[in-house]
Amino acid sequence: MKQQIKAYTDRHQSLAKLVISLYRFFLLIYYIAQNPLAYLHYRTHFKIIAGPGFLGFRGGVFNPGTVTTEYGDIVMLAKGQTQHWMLAQGDSSHEYFTGRPVFMSFDKHHHVQESCQIQDLYNFPIQENLEIEDFRLFYFKNKVWVNHNIIQVERTAYQTGYTTARVCLSHLDPINKSLTFQGYPQLDFDIQKKEKNWIFTEFEGELYLFYSFHPYRVLKLSHYQTLTFSTIINQPLGSQLSNIGGFGTFVSYSTNPVDYDEQHFLLLIHQVDPHGMGRLYYHWGVLIDKATMYPAKVTTVPLFSGIGARGTLRGVIYVMSVIAQPHEFIFYCGEGDTYLSRTTISKDKLDRLWINQPDWHPAPQLA
């Protein structure tokens, strides 16, 4: 029976690809019709950096994490995909989620200085069908750290997918273009088989892990050698933030926090609108009070939506990282799990979008 199912799937690969192409076309028409001005704004303000064919990755390059070096340059780590996971069916199912990390560096004028595949992966778990993805970068103890996912891919005659996703920490060596696995963060509570979108930041020599937005849960590194984190905040948010877009879906973190001003970090959260055709992503900005690590302000409107996003999955924009500059912020995005792009928002514009959040009464200082 399994062989018959596989044979049927293999024979109808062309039909499946045609259906996917038609689906993408109707999604495009749908999103343009929803909000033509938003679509036009997106297409004129988001600059494509890489996509299908870049460094030989026909499935695209997407979901970029970035940090600024001490010299003012920007280094990036993204996922290069052998084949887009949505198209990895039938005879190409072995290419599902396969690929390599892609390293890029940019000068102060956003010109590409270097780009290559990361070939040297050290100390990673040795196991079949493990893939890494969703790279976010930050500094800790004067090194570039990466929080990313390791996923376990499962391929059967019936379907291809992943059964587990674990957040882990690695070191990136931007000089030698290598990635060294450091371990899995150990938390003081049970976690699920599929965990994603944890974010990290260093503040005053301490490392903080933001686990979930609702309930709002923050942990602090308590034992460096074992990467053990202990909860310091665990509190529900008010209804305004727990369902910020009114879609009834989960609210997740998007970017590692970066400095906004002396009192606040800036991070992005996202929520998916599942209605209509496909999945439409929205991102909001949040300011975190550095003294308490609680949310202090949120943008009155989404900063970004997936209307206009390019790639195989229309409506999917995933803002993975942000770089703070003197008068603006640069946002680096994945589009449709296919492309990586960037856009900017001025500090002045962001300053006009914040509203205070009175829905909680945080402790006066960190636990």
N, C-alpha and C positions, 0 to 999 in steps of 0.2 A: 504493500500500500504506500509506504513512504517513497519507494522508488517511482511509483506512478505519479505521486504528487509532484515530486521533483521534476520528472519528465514533462509534466504539464506546465509547470512554472517556466522551465527552460524554453519550451516551444513558444510560449506566449510573452517572452521578454519584450519583443517589439511592440506588442499591443499594450503592455503595461507602461512602456515609456511614452507611447502616444497618449494614453489616458492621463499620465502625469503632465505632459506638455499642454493638453487641453485644459486641465485643471489649473495650471499656472496661468494660462491666458485669461481664463474667466476670473481668477483672483485679481489679476491686474486690472481688468475692466471694473470689477467690483470696487476696488480700493480707489481708483480714479473717480468713479461716480460718487463715492461717499464724501470726498472732500478734495475737489480738484486743486484748490489753492494750497492745501497741505501737501499734496502730491508734488506740485510744482516747486514748492519751497524745499522739500526734501531733495529733489533731484538737482537743484541748483546750489545747495549748501553742503552736501556731503560729497567729499572727494574720495574717489576710489584709489586705494593704495595698491592692492593686489587682489587677484581672483583666479579663476580657472586658467591653468597653463603656467602660472608663476612658479618658477623653479621646478617645473615638470609635474606639478600637482593638478591633474586635470579636474579633480573634484573641487578645487578652490582652496583658498587660504582665508581663515576667518577667526573671530573671537580673540583679539589681540590684547595682551597685557603690556603695560609700559611703565617705565620709571625714567627720571632724569638723572644723568650722571653728574659727578662733581664738576665736570667741564661744561655743563649746560646742554650736552647732547641728550638725545632720547634713545633708549634701547627698548626693543620690543620682542615679545615671544608670542607666536600665534600657532594655530593648528593647520598644518598642510595636509590635505586630504587626497588620498589616492583616487577615490571615487566618492561622489556625494552619497552619503549614507542612505538617502531616500531612493537612489537609483541602484544601490548595491543589492540587486536581486538576481535570482537564478544563478547563472554561471559566474556572475561577479559578486555573489554574496560573501565570498572570502575577503572582499575589499571593504566590507562594512566597518566603518570607523578606523580603518587602517591609515597610517600616515606617519609623519614625523613633525617634531617641533620645528618651527621656522624662526630664525633669528634675523632681526633687522635693526639697523641703527640709522639715526637721522641727525643732521646738524641743526643749528638754531633756525635755519630757514626751511626746514622740513625736507631738505634734499636727502635722498637715500645715500648713505655712505657705504653700508655693507648689507648683504643679504645672503643667507645660506641656510641649508638644513643643519640642524643639530645632530651630529653623528655620534657624539660621545655621551652616552647615558650610563652613569656609574651607580652601582649599589641598588638598582631597582629590583623589585621582586621578580624572580625568574618563574614565569608561569605562562602557559599557552593562553592565547587570546586576551592578553591584557593590553589595553590601549590607554594613552594619556591625552588629556584635553583640558580646555578652559583654564588657560594660564592667567594668573593675576600676579603682579610683581609688587614688591615692597622692600624697603631697607630695614634690616635688623642687625645690630652689632656690626655696622659698617660693611655688610655684605648684601648682595641682591638675593633675596629669597623669592620663591615662587610657591604660591598656594594653587594647587591644581587637582584634577580628578584622575584617579585610576579606575578604569571600568573593566568589568569582566564580560566579554562578548560571548554570546551563546548562539551557535548555528545548528539548526535542526532542519529536517526536511519540511517542516511546517512553517517556520519563521526564523528570522534572524533579528536579534536584539541584544540588550545587555541586562544582566541579572543583578549586578551590584555596581555601585558607584561609591568610591571612598575618597574623601578629601585627604590630601597629603601635602607635605612640605619638602621642597628641594632647594638647593643652591644653584644659581645661575652664575657661571663664570663668563662674563662678556668678552674677556680677552681671548680665552681659549675655546670659546663657543661650546661649553660642556654643561651638562645638567647632572647634579649629584643628588640622589634621593636621601632625605634625612629621616623620614619616618611618618607615621600616622599620628596626628594629634590625639591625645588621650583625654577624654572629657569625664566630668564627674556625674554623668547620667547616661542612660542607654540611648543609642542612636539607631536609625533605620538602616536597612540594607542599601538603600539608595539615598545618598546624602550629597548635596551640591550647594554652591553659592554661599559658603562661609567666606567671610572677609576678615582681613588682618591689618593691623597698624601698630607701629611702635610709637610710644609717647613717654618721654622722660625716662628712657631706658627700659621700659616695660613693654611687653608684647601683649596686645589685646586681640581677642577673637570675638567677632560679632556672629553669633550662631543663627539667630532668627529675629525677624522684625516683629512678628506677633505670634506668641508672646515675645516681648523685647528681652532678648537674652544675650548677655555679654560675659565673657570669661577672660581671665588673665593667666598668663603663663606662670606656673608655680614651681615647675621643675624642668630645667633646661634639657638635661640629658635624656629624659624620657618624653619630652614634649607634652607634659601633663598640664592641663588647663583647669582652673577652678572658677566656678560661677561667682560673679560679683553682682550681677543684676539679673533678675528674672521677674518680669512684670507684664501683665497684659496692657495693651494700648487701647485707647478709646476707639469708638466705632469709626471716627473720621479717618484714622490711619490704618486700622486693621482691614478695611475694605476701601482703600483710598480712591479707586476708580469706580466703585459701585458694581463691579463685575462678578462679585462673589467667588473670585478665585484667589489663590494663595499670593501673598505679597512677598517677594524675594529680594535679596540684595543683588546689586549689579556690580559695583566697583569697590575696590579697597578705598578706605578714607584717605583724603589728602588735605593738606592745610588750606583752609579758606581765609582765615584771618587769625589773629593771635588767640582768640577765644574759641574758635570753631573748626571742626573738620567738615569737609564736604564729602558726601557719598550719594550714590544713586540707588533707588529701589525700582522694581518693575512689577507690573501686574498684567495679565493677559486677558484680553476680551475674547472669549471663545465663541461669541455669537456671529451670525452671518457665515461667510465662507472663510475657512482657515482659522488661524490664530493671529490676533493683532496685538502687538506688544506696545506698552506705554511705560515711560520712565519719568519719575519725579526726582527732584533734588531734595536732600535732607541735610540740615546742619546739626552736627553733634556738638554739644557743649563739652569742651575738653576737661573742665573741672569736675563734671559729674558723669560724663559718658552717656548722658541721656539725649534724645532728640530735642532740639530747641525750636527749630523752624522747618517748614516744608514749603515747597513752591506751590503757588496758588493754582497752577495748571501744569500738566505734563510738559517736561522739557522736550521730549521726543516721542514720536509715535512711529509705528512701522508702515504707515501709509507712504508708499513710494519706495520701500525697501526693495533692493534688487536681489536676484538669486533664485534658487530653486524653490525656497519656501517664502512666498510673498507674505508680507505683513510681519516678518520676523526681523526686528532690529534688536541687537543685544549689545548694549553699551558696557564694555568690559573694563575700561580704564579711563582715567582722566589725569591730565597734566596741568598743574597750576603754573601760570605765567603772570608777570606783573599786572597786566591789565585784562587778561582773558584766561579762559580755561579751554583746553583742547580735549575733546572727547573722541576716543577710539572705539570703533564699533565693528561688530560682525553683522553682515546683512545676508539673510536667507540661508545661513550656514554655508555660504559660498564665497562672499567677498569680505574684505576688511576695508574700512574707510575711516575718515576723520571729519570732524566739524568743530567749530568754535562758537563760544558764547562769551560776550564781554562781561567783565566783573560788574560794570554799571547796570547791565540788563538784569543779571542775576540779583543784584541788590534790590531791584524794584519788585521782584517776584516773591520775596519771602513773607510768610505770615507766621506769627507765634502759635505754638501748640499748647493750649491750656488743659489738655485731656488727662494729664497725669501730674502727680506731685512727687517728684523724685527726691531721694535722700539728699541732704546738703553736700555730701561728699561721697567718694567711692568707698565701698565696703572693704 
